[in-house]
């Protein structure tokens, strides 16, 4: 029985149609950009930071999963700290004739400035980074107590 459609054995299967649909250029590009967005460590521009205070120091911890130590910059000022993460990736694909047919460059910069309740003794600053966790210990600057 022919109703204008192909016989059942010549019709492409639904899965084959979907596979070819997702391999087409506009759809594939959209899916790749979505994957890239969610694969970056901080897709929304920030990273979690926690500040604790004791009698002698401030402790700042920042969760930076997937970040290499070389990508982190720490700037300590009198009463605040700025943490910056820099990421730059370049992907290039070439054919056998060394013609570039795909070039993608990604640059990301995220930073957080943490205000501190008091002054920091810049000589008493220690930083460590292990398993995606940055820890800063900042010694408090002791002022001179004046008696009246």
N, C-alpha and C positions, 0 to 999 in steps of 0.2 A: 504494500500500500504506500503510495507516494503522495505526500501532501505538500510538495515544494521544498521539503527539508531533506537533508542528507540521510541516507540510511544510518541506523544506529551504530554500525561498526566503523563508519567514517567520521562520525561526529567527534570533535575533540572533547575530552573529559573536562569536567569543571576544574579540577586541580591543574590541568595543563593550561587552561585559559588564565587562571589566577597567576600561575608562575610566569607566563609570558607578560601579563599585565604589569607585574611588579618589576620586571626586567626592562620595561620601556624607559627611555631616558628621563622624561619629566618626573615620573613616579619614583624611579630609582634615586634621582638626585634629592628629592624631598625626604625620602627615607634615610639616605646617608646623612643629611644635615640634622635630622632628628637624632640619629644615633650619635653623631658628634656632639650635639648639645648635652645629652645625658651621659656621655662618657667623660666629659671634663670634670675635674674634681669639685669645682664650685660653680655649677651652672647659673646660680642666681647672684653671683658676685660677692659672696661673703663666706666666712668660715667661722665656726664656733670658737669663742674665746671665753676663758674663765679667769677672774681675778680674785685672789685670796690675799688677806693681809694678816701678818702676825706682828709681834712687838718689834722685831728687828728687820723684817723685809716684806716685800710684795712678791707673790708668785703668780705668774701668768702662764696658763696652759692654752695651747691652740691645737685643735685637731686638723691635721693637714694630710689626709690619706692620699697616697699616690704622688706626693710631692717629693722631689729630691732635695737634699740639703743645699745643693748649689743654687737652687731656685728661690731660696729664702733670703730676704734682707731684713735686718733688725736695726732700727734707729732708736736710740735712747736719748731722751731729752730730760730737762729738769723735772717735769711732773707729768710726762706722758711717754708712751712707747708706740712706735708705728711698726707694724709687721707687714711686709709686702711679699707677695709670691708672683714670680715672673715665669711664664711658660711660652716657649716659642718652638713650633714644630714646622718642618718643611717636608712635604711629600712630593716627589717627582717621579713620574713614570715615563720611560722612553721606549721606543721601538728599537729594532736591531740596527737602524741607520742613525741612531742617536738623535732622533727627532723627538722633542718633548711633546707629548700629547695630553699630559695631565700634570698640572702643577697646583699645589694647594699649600698656602702658608697660613698658619694659625698663630696669632699672638694674643696672649691673655695676661692681664695684670690685675691682681686683686690686692687690696690692702685694708687694714683695720688700724685705727688709731685708738689706743686705750688710755683714757685719762686716769691719772693716779691721784689719790687723796692727799698725797704729800710729795716732798722732794725726794729724788733718788741720788744716792751716792754712786756716781758713774764708775768709781774704782771697784765697787762691789757688785758687779753684774756678771752672772754666769748663765750660759745658755747650753741646752742639750737637745738633741733631736734623735728620737729612736722610734721606729715602728709607726711613723705618721703622727707622733705626738711631740710638739715643741714645748719645752719647759724653760721659762726664764725665772731666775731668782735675782731680785733687785734689792740691794741693801738700802735701807732708809737713811737719809741724811739727818744726822742729829744736829739740832740747833743748840745754841747756847742758852741755858736757862738763866734768866735775870731775876734776882731777888729785889724786892722793893723795900 
